[in-house]
Amino acid sequence: MYLKAIHIIFIVTWFAGLFYMPRLFIYNTEAEQKPKEERLILHAQFELMMRRLWYGITIPSGLVTLIIGPVLMFQEGWDKLVLTDAGRWLFIKLIFVLLLYIYFYSLHRIFLQQMAGIYKYSSQQLRIWNEVSTVFLIAITMLAVVKQSISLVWGLVGLLLLIILLMIAINIYKKIRLRK
């Protein structure tokens, strides 16, 4: 029970980093448009914030989550459940978790690029990439809580609708920003 609570705590702190890190990427990228003196100050501040967030919270939380998750699975016998019809939800959840770690790795690559002063992505692209963690959070939480009660088809339709709504919101926000 305590191990599960610790696992949830580290999931929450990991997601805090996954949500905030792309925002820092966006701010750091947008600092490129500022005059030289201001740009240098902003880059130094954002890079300090990114290093502290990434190495102090996000990576440790992601690693602890990765270690405790399988331990809990084996403790509770979920490893056997994956191979049954009733465990299909867990198998799908684990696929989303794997994709989340791939996303985590992609953020690490962007982090390393920005630390090297390389800004490959526009702030708009980073805003879209920022929402990927939201999609994963919702999908994984629904699979963990609702389990086999949710239809795979309806779950995917709901996830697709969420993605569409997020893209619409990002585009509306872009239009509002461009007017200012």
C-alpha positions in Angstrom: 0.0 0.0 0.0 2.8 2.4 0.9 4.7 1.5 -2.2 1.7 2.2 -4.4 1.3 5.6 -2.7 5.0 6.4 -3.4 4.5 5.3 -7.0 1.6 7.7 -7.4 3.5 10.6 -5.8 6.4 10.1 -8.2 4.0 9.8 -11.1 2.6 13.2 -10.1 6.0 14.8 -9.7 7.2 13.3 -13.0 4.1 14.7 -14.8 4.7 18.1 -13.2 8.1 18.1 -15.0 6.6 16.7 -18.2 4.0 19.5 -18.2 6.4 22.4 -17.3 9.5 21.5 -19.2 8.0 22.2 -22.7 6.7 25.5 -21.4 10.3 26.4 -20.5 11.4 25.3 -24.0 8.8 27.6 -25.5 9.9 30.6 -23.4 13.6 29.9 -24.1 12.8 29.6 -27.9 10.8 32.9 -27.8 13.7 34.6 -26.0 15.6 34.3 -29.4 13.4 37.2 -30.7 14.5 39.6 -27.9 17.3 42.1 -28.1 20.8 40.6 -27.4 21.2 41.7 -23.8 17.7 40.6 -22.8 18.1 37.4 -24.8 21.3 36.5 -22.9 19.7 37.1 -19.5 16.5 35.1 -20.4 18.5 32.2 -21.8 20.7 32.0 -18.7 17.6 32.1 -16.4 15.6 29.6 -18.5 18.6 27.2 -18.8 19.1 27.3 -15.0 15.4 26.6 -14.5 15.4 23.8 -17.0 18.5 22.1 -15.5 17.0 22.2 -12.0 13.6 20.9 -13.2 15.0 18.2 -15.4 17.8 16.8 -13.3 16.3 17.6 -9.9 12.7 16.5 -10.4 11.7 15.1 -13.8 14.5 12.5 -14.4 14.5 11.1 -10.8 10.7 10.9 -10.7 10.6 9.2 -14.1 13.2 6.6 -13.0 11.5 5.9 -9.6 8.2 5.5 -11.4 9.8 3.1 -13.8 11.3 1.0 -11.0 8.3 0.9 -8.7 5.7 0.2 -11.5 7.0 -3.3 -12.4 7.6 -4.1 -8.7 3.9 -3.3 -8.0 2.8 -5.4 -11.0 4.6 -8.4 -9.8 3.6 -7.9 -6.1 -0.1 -7.8 -7.1 0.1 -10.5 -9.8 -0.7 -8.1 -12.6 2.0 -9.7 -14.7 -0.3 -12.7 -15.0 -3.4 -10.6 -15.7 -1.7 -9.0 -18.9 -2.1 -12.4 -20.7 -5.8 -12.8 -20.0 -8.8 -11.2 -21.7 -9.5 -9.2 -18.5 -6.0 -7.8 -18.6 -6.3 -6.3 -22.1 -6.7 -2.9 -20.5 -3.4 -3.3 -18.6 -1.6 -4.4 -21.8 -2.9 -1.3 -23.6 -2.0 0.9 -20.6 1.6 -0.5 -20.7 1.8 0.4 -24.4 0.8 4.0 -23.5 3.4 4.0 -20.7 6.1 2.8 -23.1 5.0 5.6 -25.5 5.2 8.1 -22.6 8.8 7.1 -21.9 9.6 7.6 -25.6 8.0 11.1 -25.3 10.1 11.6 -22.1 13.2 10.8 -24.1 12.2 13.2 -26.9 12.0 16.0 -24.3 15.4 15.0 -23.1 16.8 15.5 -26.6 15.1 18.9 -26.9 16.5 19.8 -23.5 20.1 18.9 -24.6 19.6 20.8 -27.9 18.5 23.9 -26.1 21.3 23.6 -23.5 23.6 23.7 -26.6 21.9 26.8 -28.0 20.1 24.9 -30.7 16.5 25.9 -31.3 15.1 23.4 -33.9 11.5 23.9 -33.1 9.2 26.9 -33.3 7.3 28.0 -30.2 4.1 26.8 -32.0 5.5 23.3 -32.6 6.6 23.2 -28.9 3.1 24.2 -27.8 1.7 21.3 -29.7 4.4 18.9 -28.3 3.5 20.3 -24.8 0.0 18.8 -25.1 1.3 15.2 -25.7 1.8 14.7 -22.0 -1.9 15.7 -21.4 -3.1 13.0 -23.9 -0.9 10.4 -22.2 -2.1 11.4 -18.7 -5.7 11.1 -19.6 -5.3 7.8 -21.6 -3.2 6.1 -18.9 -5.4 7.3 -16.0 -8.6 6.2 -17.8 -7.1 2.8 -18.4 -5.9 2.4 -14.8 -9.2 3.5 -13.2 -11.9 2.5 -15.6 -10.1 -0.7 -16.8 -12.1 -3.1 -18.9 -15.4 -1.1 -18.3 -14.5 1.2 -21.2 -14.9 0.1 -24.8 -11.6 0.2 -26.7 -13.4 1.9 -29.6 -15.1 4.5 -27.5 -11.9 5.1 -25.6 -10.0 5.7 -28.8 -12.8 8.0 -30.1 -12.7 10.0 -26.9 -8.9 10.3 -27.1 -9.1 11.4 -30.7 -11.7 14.0 -29.8 -9.5 15.2 -27.0 -6.6 15.6 -29.4 -8.8 17.5 -31.9 -10.0 19.9 -29.1 -6.4 20.5 -28.0 -5.3 21.3 -31.5 -8.3 23.7 -31.9 -7.4 25.4 -28.6 -3.7 25.8 -29.6 -4.8 27.4 -32.9 -7.2 29.7 -31.2 -4.5 30.7 -28.7 -2.1 31.4 -31.6 -4.6 33.7 -33.3 -5.2 35.6 -30.0 -1.4 36.0 -29.5 -0.9 37.2 -33.1 -3.6 39.9 -32.6 -1.7 41.4 -29.6 
